[in-house]
Amino acid sequence: MTDTLPDRLSVDPASPYYDADVLARNVGVRFKGEDKTNVEEYCVSEGWVRLAVGAARDRKGNPLTMKFSGPVEPYFREG
């Protein structure tokens, strides 16, 4: 496996951008210089993240998200 992260990645198994092998390697995301732990999906080339907002869920049980624009830096966490 390579040490490069995909341009776009999602934690939702129903998404075409879901990759279990990459997610198993403990991916971290810095958004606007801050580490975020509630990222549901990101896209580096378009410069946005989808963040889970609170504990609210939709009728299918998925977390409610909001899309924010800004610099996105994914990385592999150590350990």
ChimeraX attribute file (.defattr): number of C-alpha atoms within 10 A of each C-alpha:
attribute: neighborCount
match mode: 1-to-1
recipient: residues
	/A:1	5
	/A:2	5
	/A:3	9
	/A:4	10
	/A:5	15
	/A:6	13
	/A:7	13
	/A:8	18
	/A:9	24
	/A:10	20
	/A:11	15
	/A:12	14
	/A:13	10
	/A:14	8
	/A:15	11
	/A:16	10
	/A:17	17
	/A:18	16
	/A:19	16
	/A:20	13
	/A:21	9
	/A:22	17
	/A:23	15
	/A:24	8
	/A:25	14
	/A:26	12
	/A:27	15
	/A:28	17
	/A:29	21
	/A:30	16
	/A:31	20
	/A:32	12
	/A:33	11
	/A:34	10
	/A:35	13
	/A:36	13
	/A:37	12
	/A:38	14
	/A:39	22
	/A:40	18
	/A:41	21
	/A:42	27
	/A:43	20
	/A:44	17
	/A:45	10
	/A:46	13
	/A:47	15
	/A:48	18
	/A:49	28
	/A:50	18
	/A:51	19
	/A:52	19
	/A:53	13
	/A:54	10
	/A:55	8
	/A:56	12
	/A:57	13
	/A:58	9
	/A:59	8
	/A:60	6
	/A:61	8
	/A:62	12
	/A:63	16
	/A:64	16
	/A:65	19
	/A:66	12
	/A:67	13
	/A:68	13
	/A:69	14
	/A:70	13
	/A:71	16
	/A:72	20
	/A:73	18
	/A:74	20
	/A:75	15
	/A:76	15
	/A:77	10
	/A:78	8
	/A:79	5
